[in-house]
């Protein structure tokens, strides 16, 4: 027999469940748009962002209902040197996959897509003189502002009848997540200076973002130990290295910090039997492999203890953080995407100079930015928050290289006056739309004022690949469509 008041509880539970099902049905209806490649309206162009520097973009208009008011989603790829038009589009969020087959959970269902090959040198973007490669994230953001200005003018004339364009949301991944808050802050500053009057910045989303590599690396020993990738002895050694890394970083000895991260990553690849840094479930991925036989734990300890005594020539022979990131960034694009971009897509666009091959300048692009990769951009996140820009951080739980613990670590150093309110906010479970009734948890969410965080379960570094439905639901939540 039910206790007094239990019927009220039952009715409330049933009402909540019915509401969840209704929301799922409505959401599925919003995503029911059947997108075929041959019906997509798109436009592309080059923008001369600086002397000798040319940035390529590709805009796709959503064919779904309400297209005129659906947001414009900018996608920034990682690396630096990864291509949004190539990898981000065909491997992650675009309407077609790398075999030119329809993608069920394409983000084009939630809004129009603007892929930008950034920084210059990535994808089809290029420089005609090496002095034009960017060497810091702030120049990258300035280039993006210039490209956005030209792209908005183009799409406004072609698809919006010279009227207002919908709100723009910046989404990103990896190094693109470092660029995103700087880009967002530069948009606001440009508007204050009288530019980008047609742009409404809806928000900035930092996906598995390299906002602070130091904070990510300091958490490596605990993350690996708690997921059974290393034992206690190995943990102690890596923990010693991580402590030295943080000490070097805090006194702005970025060179030493870079070498320690590089050596830690190389040692970890061996200790974990070539664990896949983008998703710890996997080992021995065909590309890229980071395992280096000659680097042992003893080597790591020697370097940590003696790095201050090494000559510049000796240091130059050590792996740095950018050595590992370069391999991850360039190799992971895959030959199939490279072939597609340099054949069908090159023919489609018809404006790619004969001297330019997709991805040919990616290594140079990466190299010119290597010295600044380790320097954090936490202050730019603060700027966005203080400007009132909606900032979203999202991270895959299985991502090692930029892990969730490291994200919360740098977030704890934000100066934003609402930070304590965010810490105190409730953390609530989210269910993919198709799992709403069964309540199979797909993510956790916490939000306060204009800062929010999504912990994406069963996902690694590339959230749209590993958790496509939850990622699309997240996009709809961020853009106010769910």
Secondary structure as UniProt FT lines:
FT   TURN            4..5
FT   HELIX           6..30
FT   HELIX           37..39
FT   STRAND          41..50
FT   TURN            51..52
FT   STRAND          53..61
FT   TURN            65..69
FT   STRAND          72..76
FT   TURN            79..81
FT   HELIX           84..93
FT   TURN            98..99
FT   TURN            104..105
FT   HELIX           107..109
FT   STRAND          112..116
FT   TURN            120..121
FT   TURN            123..124
FT   STRAND          126..127
FT   HELIX           130..132
FT   HELIX           137..159
FT   TURN            161..162
FT   STRAND          168..172
FT   HELIX           175..192
FT   TURN            193..194
FT   TURN            197..198
FT   STRAND          201..207
FT   HELIX           213..218
FT   HELIX           220..226
FT   TURN            227..228
FT   HELIX           232..250
FT   TURN            251..252
FT   HELIX           254..271
FT   TURN            272..273
FT   TURN            277..278
FT   TURN            280..281
FT   TURN            293..294
FT   HELIX           297..306
FT   HELIX           307..309
FT   HELIX           312..316
FT   HELIX           321..331
FT   TURN            332..333
FT   HELIX           335..340
FT   HELIX           341..345
FT   HELIX           346..349
FT   TURN            354..355
FT   TURN            358..361
FT   HELIX           362..368
FT   HELIX           370..372
FT   TURN            373..374
FT   HELIX           378..386
FT   TURN            387..388
FT   STRAND          391..396
FT   TURN            397..398
FT   TURN            401..402
FT   HELIX           404..411
FT   TURN            412..413
FT   TURN            417..418
FT   HELIX           419..424
FT   STRAND          428..431
FT   HELIX           433..435
FT   TURN            436..439
FT   STRAND          441..448
FT   TURN            449..450
FT   STRAND          451..456
FT   TURN            457..458
FT   HELIX           463..466
FT   HELIX           468..478
FT   TURN            479..480
//
